[in-house]
Structure formats: C-alpha cells, structure tokens
Amino acid sequence: MTAPTLVMVPPGSRDQRVVRIAHALKAEIARMRPEVRPAITFLDSCVPNIAQSLRKLHSAGVREAVLVPLDLVNAADVDPRFSGVVSQAATEQPGLTIQVARPVGPEATLLSVLDQRLRTALAQARVLELDGLILSSPTTGDVRGTALLARRARQWSTHHRLPCLTAVADGSGPSVAQAIQGLRAQGRRHIAVGSFFLTGDERYAVQADQARRGGAIAISDPLGAAPEVAEIVLARYAFAAMELLAFDDEGNFSADGHFAATA
C-alpha cells in the first residue's frame, strides 16, 4: 500500500525566503520520514499553485494526497480558498483523492522554538536587560487559534516572569507598535519581539519595521524549518491520512488495503 503524498501548502509570497524555507522543511521531513513523499505547493502568489501541483502529481501516478496548510495561527479552520481548489481538482482529476489536514496552528511546542530564536537575537544584540515581551503573528487566527495564541503569550510571560502582549502584522488586531506603546505605558523600556512567523515574508517585514521604529531592543527571526515544525506537519498528515483509509461497517481495516475514495 502506497502512502498518500504529503503536500505542504505555505501562503504564497514573492519573497524567495518563503520558497527557501518551504524547501528546507521538505528536506527536513524527508530526513525524518524517508517513507513519506513530501511535495510543496503555494496558496497564492507563487508557482506551483495547488491546482498545478495536484495536476502534476496525478500525471505522475499519485492517487492520494494530503494537503497540510503551513498556517501557524489557525488551529482548526483552513483558508476558504482550499474548498474551491480541492473541488476543482477533484473534477479535473477524478482518480485523485484529496484530504485537507488541520493547519499547523499555534502548538505549544513551537513556543520553545520562538524562545530559541529570541534568545539568539538577544545575544546578537548583546542585550543586558529585558523587561517586556511581544508575541507577534501574521494575523489573528480562527476562534480557537486566537485563544491559543493568547495562551502562548501567557505561558511565555509566566516562563520569563515578564509581561507579554500579542500583536499582529495585518491590521486585524493590535499592531506591534501599539503593543510596544502598551508596554511602555506600564513602565517597560527594554522590549523584545518574538516573531511567531514561519518565514520572513512581507508581513514579517512589516512587524519588524514597526518594532525597530518603536525602539524594540531585539526582534527574533521566524521559526523557519525547525524540526518541531516538521514534526507537527507529519502529525497533521498522519491524522488526515487516516481519513482516507477504507474500513468496514465494524471498523476493521479493508482487506484489500486500498485507500477510500472520500475526496
């Protein structure tokens, strides 16, 4: 039985750093799980897009694919564009079964990666004093994701015994500039920004610029292709792939070992 192809779907960007991180994550997954065939496609702005990638996979003989959104802020909901793209692909490639996994989301294990990235930034800036933190993300997530991001900020605050505010880069919530002002109103003067971003895309640049203008003493790099990110991608893939398995009415795995056509 051939496992479904794992198709990672980061948000598209014209910044080549996004493409590089996606390929680095693909290599990390291939290293961790050689039996899984990973592929990359983009939701927008980059090629190949989802429709092109699924068409190519189908032509290469792939019959099952699991799409994993590389979205760090939504915990359950996927971008609504997935629905249309998957429906179109199912029509154009009727022999291809597609399952969309949950997004990566703001998992607790990613907080340790964020902390490592910020520690590196603080060391590079030779920071000697720190009294405030900001957890910055690209946008607000779904209801569950937003709640989890707030929880991550509280956990980070508790861990370092420092106040921590959340911020977003797209205007859907408080900006980094506003978060810095909020901490300064509390008397905090040595403020660092932890970037809860996968890659250094346009939104990352926006929040980094705001942080510098606001006098932040350090701004962390994005999380990038950390092993922790790859592990979550694989977990999302494995759970979604189970939905493709054929079971009988009693819950037993189908004897022929084929994946069910449940696109």
Steps between C-alpha positions, in 0.01 A plus 500: 500500500643837397465781751332820385728779384549771761443838334607797712317823423666818628346838422653626179739793491724671248777490761738217412563435869153346514591258222833414664339424835236284332769294329703476821192369679445249220858377545456476879185290460672273247784454749266421789265272305667360185192292418284812462513684170471875572410763243455877507235724354389854575163651574568821310766725344741213424524209262416223505154576634280226643318420177827472306660281766206261525485472123870414490469245780207331330694481173786337691270226625416635844150400606478633858623833634477673837528879498647648820458879534819654642293746699619577852205706622187300409444194716206342318372706209680493166504781248164495316686492169595138567141387451475639149843376394439148631159482334650614171784246527255218577308590185808529279677192645219259597753229589669717764374485858579811704481564873569838663661476844471738790743793488824480695352751745649662812619178663670522839820338369552797269538727801837340573611575143384860539696524824814365334470749216458792739790389719719501190382851408562624854851355499580654162378839623697455825193580704565526872153593622153386398171599662229443239404253226279508193377189320440614144315294237398562137128536572228404742399136470170319529326503838702207630826626352458848647431351843807278472722791396383690808578192709848473348562865592394429859721191513794698365432777751489252788816324386704821491310685774450791264189664354422380148253650254385359166512687170417435135650635180197535274282746690249239619602566861746707704820574308852461631518878531187502717629213712826685559302808605295285736811363670658843521184622673576234764846645546681241289798628305695195381258319270569207268280355226456128441394437140245218477544481124600205285705707254633849447220610270348843442300494823809405696678799347212728603509395865881508512500854362241610756701339778819679397320833471346444841839442659486124557837375617476170310279334238518127451531323167202294379463142621611363162552131423550395860466127575210585731309648206571192288376272780168685518463487121552123511248464782237697306574289192471171687167591657351618170633195314302278736185656355592348164520144629218263410329334797208259504179551698659347809798735492748250359755605241408392147675178401608633163699776670377772267427854599138603490386745234369770732612819331 
